């Protein structure tokens, strides 16, 4: 994706690439899967932040840790991100810069605390060798075929964490030297997330006081681990770091998603596009920002019935939507072969093996995350419960039927892909003026 971004740095990002490398039809489906994923990942980030904020408030004020309380906090967070994206544009870049350093410094601090403060740590064998299956499916280790499936669906949270790197492409029109900057931004966001995320997770796992009590804590397992392994004060300190990091992340996700919706609307692909593509004060796509926030908020309404499943499904939709949107331009770039016009950042001939590996991985995870996550979510199971159903196939499939049907019935006759906003010379002149003014 970094290679493609270097060749075509534009706010349309994924769907622009698919339109250029394939056809308007490829661009249409890429854009819609991307938009669904962007809305879902925004919802999941802010809902996850609400869980951590609720844990912190519980330690500070003894507030209730209920699904209703979490949803109220989620609503407040989403509203704050709406306001900041509408009126705080001059400081968004500063916030994003602070966010990057906050995440890295925060991980270092939390890891240091978890290494030094606890009186007891789990063994290396426990952290890297013990397998626990709390899903309800059979199997406790990799000798059981069913456990491989459990391991696969357990990858959801990790895969969801490594998603937002296409934001560098969506913001490329607001980036100097975008041909290199967007590509480097994509690669480094993944590298940093993998390294720092792995270190953090290993440190937290070493600090687990008791396995069964951690499982019983459910969504508040991190709070339980930190509070029990260290103290309430240290847990509060670490939760502050985590909460601020997630709030930064959610804010950036709203920005990225709104730019994608703006670019897609600019090309007439979304109902009511005349509204969503409008720019207001400081050239902010305010209506697109509002639409993203409202839709992301609405997506988490099912958590009021079952918070765990609702959050799980939200992350599933995010991963499936985003990764299908990632996979289409990767496939098209692979299909183009040596006809592809590379930018200043290129994979060279390594695309010949990297691209098919990426495509196969995306197919695998999409199948896994559409599957039931617990036995009670399987329709023919005797203990079937609608509250435990993974409704991602219904939402993703339903959306596909709607925008796919729209393409067949109407859009194929008028959607021509991204509308060119200016000649290469005009764009180069604008960038030169921007560089001269800094």
C-alpha positions in Angstrom: 0.0 0.0 0.0 2.9 2.4 0.7 4.2 1.7 -2.8 0.8 2.6 -4.3 0.5 5.7 -2.1 3.9 6.9 -3.3 2.7 6.6 -6.9 -0.7 8.2 -6.3 -0.9 10.4 -3.1 -4.4 11.6 -2.9 -7.2 12.1 -0.3 -9.3 9.4 -2.1 -6.6 6.9 -1.2 -7.8 3.4 -1.8 -10.7 3.9 -4.1 -8.7 6.4 -6.2 -6.0 3.8 -6.6 -8.5 1.1 -7.6 -10.1 3.4 -10.1 -6.8 4.2 -11.7 -5.3 0.7 -11.6 -8.6 -1.0 -12.6 -11.8 0.8 -13.5 -14.6 2.9 -11.9 -16.3 -0.4 -10.8 -13.2 -1.4 -8.8 -13.1 2.0 -7.3 -16.8 2.0 -6.4 -16.6 -1.2 -4.4 -13.2 -0.3 -2.8 -14.6 3.0 -1.7 -17.7 1.6 -0.2 -15.9 -1.2 1.7 -13.4 1.5 2.9 -16.1 3.8 4.1 -17.9 1.0 6.0 -14.5 0.1 7.6 -13.7 3.7 8.5 -17.0 4.2 10.2 -16.7 0.9 12.1 -13.1 1.4 13.2 -14.0 4.9 14.5 -16.8 3.4 16.5 -14.6 0.6 17.9 -11.8 2.9 18.9 -14.0 5.3 20.8 -16.0 2.5 22.4 -12.8 0.9 23.6 -11.7 4.2 25.0 -15.0 4.5 26.8 -14.3 1.1 28.5 -11.0 2.4 29.8 -12.4 5.8 30.8 -15.1 4.0 32.7 -12.4 1.9 34.5 -10.6 5.1 35.5 -13.7 6.8 36.7 -14.6 3.7 38.8 -11.2 4.0 40.5 -11.6 7.7 41.1 -15.2 8.1 42.0 -16.6 4.5 42.4 -18.9 4.9 39.4 -20.8 1.9 38.0 -19.2 -0.3 35.4 -22.3 -1.0 33.4 -23.1 -1.2 29.6 -25.2 1.9 30.0 -22.5 3.9 31.7 -20.0 2.9 29.1 -22.3 3.9 26.3 -22.9 7.3 27.9 -19.2 7.8 28.1 -18.8 6.6 24.5 -21.4 9.2 23.4 -19.5 12.0 25.2 -16.2 11.0 23.6 -17.8 10.8 20.1 -19.4 14.3 20.6 -16.0 15.7 21.8 -14.3 14.3 18.7 -17.0 15.9 16.5 -16.4 19.3 18.1 -12.6 19.1 17.9 -12.7 18.1 14.2 -15.0 21.0 13.4 -13.3 23.8 15.3 -9.8 22.7 16.3 -8.3 22.2 12.8 -5.3 24.4 13.4 -4.1 22.2 16.3 -5.0 18.8 14.9 -1.6 18.4 13.4 0.0 19.3 16.7 -2.3 16.8 18.5 -1.3 14.1 16.0 2.4 14.8 16.6 1.9 14.7 20.4 -0.2 11.5 19.9 2.7 9.7 18.3 5.1 10.6 21.1 2.5 10.0 23.7 1.9 6.4 22.5 5.6 5.6 22.4 6.5 7.2 25.7 3.4 5.8 27.4 4.3 2.3 26.4 7.8 2.8 27.8 6.4 4.1 31.1 3.8 1.3 31.5 6.3 -1.4 30.7 8.8 0.0 33.2 6.1 0.1 35.9 4.9 -3.5 35.2 8.5 -4.7 35.3 9.5 -2.9 38.5 6.5 -2.6 40.7 4.8 -6.0 40.9 6.1 -8.5 43.5 5.3 -11.4 41.3 5.6 -12.1 37.5 4.5 -15.0 35.5 7.1 -17.3 34.0 8.4 -17.2 30.5 6.8 -20.5 29.9 3.4 -19.1 30.9 3.7 -16.0 28.8 5.0 -17.7 25.6 3.8 -21.3 26.0 0.5 -21.4 27.9 -2.7 -21.7 25.8 -6.1 -20.8 27.2 -9.4 -21.4 25.4 -12.3 -19.5 26.9 -14.4 -19.4 23.8 -16.6 -22.4 24.5 -15.2 -24.3 21.4 -13.3 -27.5 22.1 -9.5 -27.8 22.4 -6.9 -26.4 24.7 -3.8 -26.5 22.5 -2.6 -26.7 18.9 -2.9 -30.5 18.7 -6.7 -30.0 18.4 -7.9 -28.8 15.0 -10.7 -26.8 16.6 -8.2 -24.9 18.6 -6.6 -23.6 15.4 -10.0 -22.0 14.6 -10.1 -20.5 18.1 -6.6 -19.2 17.6 -7.7 -17.7 14.2 -10.7 -15.8 15.6 -8.5 -14.7 18.5 -6.4 -12.7 16.0 -9.3 -10.2 15.6 -8.1 -7.7 18.2 -4.5 -7.8 16.9 -5.7 -7.4 13.3 -8.0 -4.6 14.3 -5.1 -2.8 16.0 -3.1 -2.8 12.7 -5.6 -1.0 10.5 -5.4 2.8 10.5 -2.2 3.1 8.5 -4.2 4.2 5.3 -4.8 7.5 7.1 -1.5 8.7 5.7 -3.0 8.3 2.2 -6.2 10.1 3.1 -4.3 13.0 4.5 -1.7 13.1 1.7 -3.3 16.2 0.0 -2.6 18.1 3.2 1.0 16.7 3.4 4.1 18.2 1.9 6.3 15.9 -0.2 3.4 13.5 -0.1 4.9 11.0 -2.5 7.4 10.0 0.1 5.7 11.2 3.2 2.5 9.2 2.7 4.5 6.0 2.0 6.8 6.4 5.0 3.8 7.2 7.2 2.1 4.0 6.2 5.1 1.8 6.8 6.3 3.4 10.0 2.8 3.4 11.6 2.8 -0.4 11.2 6.4 -0.9 12.3 6.0 1.2 15.4 2.6 -0.4 16.3 4.0 -3.9 16.0 7.1 -3.2 18.1 5.6 -1.1 20.8 2.3 -3.1 20.9 4.2 -6.4 21.3 6.3 -5.1 24.1 3.3 -3.7 25.9 1.3 -6.9 25.6 4.2 -9.1 26.8 4.6 -6.8 29.8 0.9 -6.9 30.7 0.9 -10.7 30.3 3.9 -11.1 32.6 2.0 -9.1 35.2 -1.2 -11.2 35.3 -1.8 -12.0 38.9 -4.4 -14.8 38.5 -5.6 -16.4 35.2 -9.2 -17.2 36.3 -9.8 -13.8 38.0 -8.5 -12.1 34.9 -10.9 -14.0 32.7 -13.7 -13.2 35.1 -12.9 -9.5 34.8 -14.1 -9.5 31.2 -13.8 -6.1 29.5 -12.1 -4.7 32.6 -9.3 -7.3 32.6 -6.6 -4.7 32.1 -7.8 -2.7 35.0 -7.8 -5.8 37.2 -4.3 -6.8 36.2 -2.8 -3.3 36.7 -4.6 -2.7 40.0 -3.9 -6.1 41.5 -0.3 -6.4 40.3 0.7 -2.8 41.3 -1.7 -0.7 43.3 -4.7 1.5 42.8 -2.6 4.6 42.3 -0.3 3.0 39.8 -3.4 1.6 38.0 -4.9 5.1 37.8 -1.6 6.5 36.3 -1.4 3.8 33.7 -5.1 4.1 32.8 -4.6 7.9 32.3 -1.9 7.1 29.8 -4.0 4.5 28.0 -7.2 6.7 28.0 -5.4 9.7 26.5 -3.7 7.5 23.8 -7.1 6.0 22.8 -8.7 9.5 22.7 -6.0 10.7 20.4 -6.5 7.7 18.2 -10.2 8.1 18.0 -9.8 11.8 17.1 -7.4 10.9 14.2 -9.8 8.2 13.0 -12.7 10.7 12.7 -10.4 13.0 10.7 -9.3 10.3 8.4 -12.8 8.9 7.9 -14.3 12.3 7.2 -11.6 13.0 4.5 -12.3 9.7 2.9 -16.1 10.4 2.9 -15.4 13.9 1.5 -13.3 12.6 -1.3 -15.9 9.9 -2.2 -18.7 12.4 -2.1 -16.7 14.8 -4.2 -17.0 12.3 -6.9 -20.7 11.8 -6.4 -20.6 8.3 -5.0 -22.6 8.8 -1.8 -26.3 9.7 -1.5 -26.6 13.3 -0.6 -23.0 13.9 -1.9 -23.8 17.6 -2.4 -23.9 17.9 1.4 -21.0 15.7 2.4 -18.6 17.4 0.0 -19.3 20.9 1.3 -16.4 22.7 2.9 -17.0 25.3 5.6 -14.8 27.5 7.8 -11.1 26.7 7.4 -12.1 24.3 4.5 -13.3 21.6 6.9 -15.7 19.0 5.4 -18.0 19.7 8.4 -21.0 17.7 7.2 -18.9 14.7 6.4 -17.3 14.9 9.9 -20.8 15.0 11.5 -22.0 12.1 9.4 -19.0 9.9 10.4 -19.6 10.6 14.1 -23.3 10.0 14.0 -23.0 6.7 12.0 -20.1 5.5 14.2 -22.2 6.2 17.3 -25.2 4.4 15.9 -23.2 1.3 15.1 -22.5 0.8 18.8 -26.2 0.9 19.8 -26.3 -3.0 19.9 -23.8 -2.9 22.8 -26.7 -1.7 25.0 -28.0 -5.2 24.6 -24.8 -7.2 24.7 -21.6 -5.1 25.1 -19.1 -7.9 24.5 -20.7 -9.2 21.2 -21.5 -5.6 20.0 -17.9 -4.5 20.4 -16.6 -7.7 18.9 -18.9 -7.3 15.8 -17.9 -3.7 15.5 -14.3 -4.6 15.3 -15.1 -7.5 12.9 -16.9 -5.1 10.5 -14.0 -2.7 10.7 -11.4 -5.3 9.9 -13.4 -6.9 7.1 -14.4 -3.6 5.5 -10.9 -2.1 5.7 -9.0 -5.1 4.6 -11.1 -5.8 1.6 -10.6 -2.2 0.6 -6.9 -2.7 1.2 -6.8 -5.9 -0.8 -8.5 -4.7 -4.0 -5.8 -2.1 -5.0 -3.1 -4.5 -3.9 -4.5 -7.1 -6.2 -4.8 -4.6 -9.0 -1.2 -3.4 -8.5 -0.1 -7.1 -8.6 -2.1 -7.6 -11.8 -0.5 -4.5 -13.4 3.0 -6.0 -12.9 5.8 -4.1 -14.5 3.2 -1.7 -16.1 2.8 -0.1 -12.7 4.3 3.4 -12.6 6.2 3.4 -9.3 6.7 6.6 -7.2 9.8 7.5 -5.2 9.1 4.7 -2.7 8.9 1.3 -4.3 9.1 -2.4 -3.5 11.0 -3.2 -6.7 10.5 -6.8 -7.8 9.5 -7.8 -4.2 5.9 -7.0 -5.0 5.7 -10.3 -6.9 5.7 -12.2 -3.6 4.5 -9.6 -1.1 1.3 -8.8 -2.9 -0.1 -12.4 -3.2 0.8 -13.1 0.4 -1.1 -10.0 1.5 -4.1 -11.0 -0.7 -4.3 -14.6 0.7 -4.0 -13.3 4.3 -6.9 -10.8 3.7 -9.1 -13.6 2.3 -8.3 -15.8 5.4 -9.0 -13.2 8.0 -12.2 -12.1 6.3 -13.6 -15.6 6.4 -12.5 -16.1 10.1 -14.1 -12.8 11.3 -17.4 -13.6 9.6 -17.6 -16.9 11.6 -19.4 -17.3 15.0 -17.1 -16.4 17.9 -18.9 -18.6 20.4 -20.8 -21.9 20.1 -24.1 -20.2 21.2 -23.8 -18.0 18.1 -24.2 -20.9 15.7 -27.8 -21.1 14.5 -28.2 -24.9 14.6 -26.6 -25.2 18.1 -29.1 -26.4 20.8 -28.0 -23.5 23.0 -28.4 -20.9 20.2 -28.8 -17.3 21.5 -29.5 -14.3 19.2 -27.7 -12.0 21.6 -24.5 -13.9 20.9 -24.7 -14.0 17.1 -21.9 -12.5 15.1 -24.0 -10.2 12.9 -21.0 -9.0 10.9 -22.2 -11.2 7.9 -25.6 -9.4 8.0 -24.1 -5.9 8.2 -21.3 -6.4 5.7 -23.4 -8.6 3.4 -26.3 -6.2 3.6 -24.2 -3.2 2.8 -22.6 -5.2 -0.1 -26.1 -6.0 -1.5 -27.1 -2.3 -1.2 -24.1 -0.6 -2.8 -23.6 -3.6 -5.2 -27.2 -3.4 -6.3 -26.9 0.3 -6.7 -24.0 -0.2 -9.0 -25.8 -2.7 -11.1 -29.1 -0.7 -11.3 -27.8 2.8 -11.7 -24.2 3.8 -10.7 -22.5 1.9 -13.5 -24.1 4.3 -15.9 -22.8 7.6 -14.3 -20.0 6.9 -11.9 -16.7 7.6 -13.7 -14.3 7.3 -10.8 -12.4 10.1 -9.1 -13.0 13.6 -10.7 -9.7 15.2 -11.5 -9.2 18.3 -9.4 -6.5 19.9 -11.5 -3.6 19.2 -13.8 -0.2 17.9 -12.6 1.3 21.4 -13.3 -1.4 23.1 -11.2 -0.9 20.6 -8.3 2.9 21.1 -8.4 2.4 24.8 -8.3 0.1 24.6 -5.3 2.6 22.3 -3.5 5.5 24.7 -4.3 3.6 27.6 -2.8 2.9 25.6 0.3 6.6 24.7 0.6 7.6 28.3 0.1 5.3 29.5 2.9 6.8 27.2 5.5 
